[in-house]
Amino acid sequence: MMTHLLENQGLFPLMEQRTGNVPARVRNLINREASKQQVLTRILQERYPDRDLGNHTDPLDELIYIMISRRTREGAYQNVFRRLKARFPDWGQLAGAETEVIHAVIGTAGMGSQRAADLKQVMGLIHDQFGLYSLDELHDWTDDRVEAFLTTLPGVGPKTAYCVLMYALGRAAFPVDVHNLRVLARVGVFREAGLDLMRFDHKRGQAVLADLIAPGLRHSLHVSLVLHGREVCQARPRCNGCAVNHLCDFYRTTQLQRSGDSIHPT
């Protein structure tokens, strides 16, 4: 972690000012951030005891599940996955189906024909690689090798690969979706060092945050942030009902602005 921060000071413009790049002071900053992440994780885990997002422990099932979840509302993609499994109990059947047939199953949720073509092509490439319609061999691969392979597949980006790593392979990966990024940007992860996640989309956020969350917190925190982003920390946040607003830079700044406006009304 220390090496990552010191080698990427463009992301952390206040690092030198806060610590002078003195290792002991950098370590203290990291420890303060780790404590904040631990408290955030604990509170949100208690706030959201029902933590099933519908993910799968089979890596190929999880890959397909995340592929069809992209830019699709919750509930719709879960129903589509169930329909796909009912129509194609063996993923090899999907590989052999016409794109139009696949699209007839997934198109009801507004997914385009390109998504159907990607699913079919992914199945073919997986069979070419492993000789069967399975990703079980990934259990024996390193994280880097899994990510490198999965992101060569059409329609599969780093977030999807990280979901397979975390949910299906049990690795200490940290997928970053729009909810994760929104909540962490507002809370202010490594804000003390000058990190401003507000300026990133979730793809850039994935690259930046992958190594900034403590490995032991990643699974729990990812799930909690998805749930919290859906329920409370939405695009228009419900800050007054937030269980972690006392940890949140965005809430603190907003309250100060409101206080200032009340003292100096226009």
N, C-alpha and C positions, 0 to 999 in steps of 0.2 A: 504493500500500500504506500509506504513512504517513497519508494522509488518511483511509483506511478505518479504521485503528486509532484515530485521534484522534476520529473522528466516531461511533464505536461503543464508547465506553468502558464502557458497561454490560456488554459482553461481555468486557472486559479490565479487571477491577477493580483490578489491580495496576499498570496502565500508568503512572499518575501517580506512584505510590510509587517505581517502578523508574527512571523517566526524568525525572520532573518535567515531562513533556510538552515537554521541550527537544528541538527537531528533531534535533540531532546525536546525542543519547542515544537517541531513538526509532530513528533510522537504525541505530545500533549494535546495538540489540536485533533489528531486522529482519535485519541481516546475520548475526547469530548464528543466528537461526532458519533463514535461507536455507542456511547452511552445514550445519546439522543435516539439513535436507531433502535436500540434495545427497548427503550421506553415506548417508542412509537409502535414497535412490533407487539409488545405485550398488551398494550391498551387495545389495539385494533383486533388482536386475536380474541380478547375477552369480549369485545363489542360484537364480533361476528362469529358466533360459535358454529353456525351452519356454514361449512366451508366447501361444499361440493359445487364446483363449477362445471361438472359434466365431463371433465378430462378423463383420459384413458391411460391405463398402464401398459397396454400393448403399443409399441412404438409406431407401427404402421397405422393403427386406428387413430392414435393421437395426431400423427402427421395429417391425415385426411380431415380430422375434426378441426384442426387449426386452419388448414387451408380453406375450408368452407366458412370459417368464422370471420374471415377478413371482410371488413366493411359491410357486415351483415348484423342486423339487430339480434340481441340475445333472445333466445327462444326460437327464432326462425332457423338459425343454423343448427340448433340441437335437434329440431324436428327433421331437418334435411338429413342430418347424419343418420337418424333412425330409419328414415325412408331409404337411404342408400344401402344400409345394412340389410334391410328387408328385401330390397330389389336385387342386391348383389351379396348374398351371404358369404361368398368367397370373393376376395378382391380380384382374383384372376378373372372372374366373370365380368367385372367392371372393365378390366384391361381389354377384354375381347368385345365389348359392346361398342356400338356406333356412338359417336359424339352426340348425335341428336337424341339418342335414347338416354344418355346420361343427363343431358340438359333438360329433358322432360321431367326428370326427378328433382333436380336442383333449381330449375328455373322458376318454380313456384315461390321461391323466396327472393326473387329478383336477381339471382345470379346469372351472369351472362354466359354465352356459349364458350368464351375463352376459358372460364373456370372449368367447364366440362372438358375442354380439350387438354387443359393442364393436368387434370386428374388422370385422364387416360394416358397421357404421355409419361407422367410420373410412374404409373404402374409398370409401363414398359421398361423404363430406365432402371427401376428397382429390380425387375426380373433379369435384365441384362447384367446387372452388377452381381446379384446373389444367386441367380438360377431358380428363384422362387419368389412368391409374392409375400415377402416378410422382411422386416428390419431387425429381427432378433439378433443378428450378428453384431449390430451396433453396441450391444451390451459389452462386447470385448474390445471396443475401440476407445481411443482417447477422446476427450471432449473436442479438442481441436480437429481431429480427423472427422468426427461426426458432423460438426458444424460445416467443415469444408465440403463434405460430400452432400449434405442436405441442401446447402445453398447453391449447388449446381443444378438442382431440380427446378423446373419451371414453376413459377408461382410461389416459391419458397424463399423467404428472406431470413435474416438472422433471428428475428423474434420467433418465427415458427420453429426454427432449429433449436432455439433455447427452450421453447415449450416442450419439445420432444425430449431434450436432455433432462429437464427438471421433472416433468410429470411421468414420463415413461421409463427413463433410464435412471432416475434417482440421483442425478448429479446436482452439484451446488451451482446451478446456473440461475441467472436472474433475467427472465423475459421482461421486456418493457413495452407495455401497450399504452394507449392514450391515457388510461386511468392512472397507471403507475406514474407516468411522467407528470401529469397534471398535479397529482397530490404531492409528489416529491418536490416539484418546482415551487409549489406554494409553501410547503413546510420549510424548504430551504436547505436541502442537503448540501453540505460543504459550502454554505453561503459565507461562513466565516473566512474561507479561503478565496472568496470572490466568485465561486461557481454560480452562473446564472442559467438555470435550466429553462427559464421562460422563453429563451430565444431558440430553443431546439424543437424540431419535430420528434416524433417518437423513434424514428429510425436513427437520428443522430443521438437521441437520448439513450438508445440501446447501446451504442458504441461507448458512450461516456460512462454510463452507470454500471456496466457489466462488472467492473472491478471495484466499485465504490461501496457496495453493500456487503456487509460481513457475511461470509459463506454460510454460517450457521443460521442466519436470519432470512436467507433469500426466499425459500419456498413459502414460509409463513407470511412474510411481508408482501410478497407478490400477490398472493391470494387476497390478503386483507386490503391491499390497495385497489384491487379490482372491485371488491365489494364496496369499499368506502367511496370510490370514485363514482360508482353507479348510484349509490343511495344518498350521499351527502355532498361530497366534493365534486359536484357536477360542473358543467361549463359556467352555470350561475350558482355558486356555492351556497349551501345552507349553513353558514358559519356558526350561527347561534346554537344549532343542534349538534355541533361537532364535538366528538369526544376527545379530540387532540388539538383543539384550537389553542391551548396554552403552549403548544410546541411549535406553532405555525407562524412563520414570518409574515405571510400574506395577511393573516388575521390581525396580527399585531400592528402592521402598517395601516391597515384599513381602520382599525379602532383609533389610532393616533390621528389619522386624517379627519375622521368624524369629530373627534374631540376638538381639533383645530378649527373645523368649520363651525362648531357650536360656539366657540369662543369668539371667532371673527366671522360672523355671518356676512354674506354679501348683500 
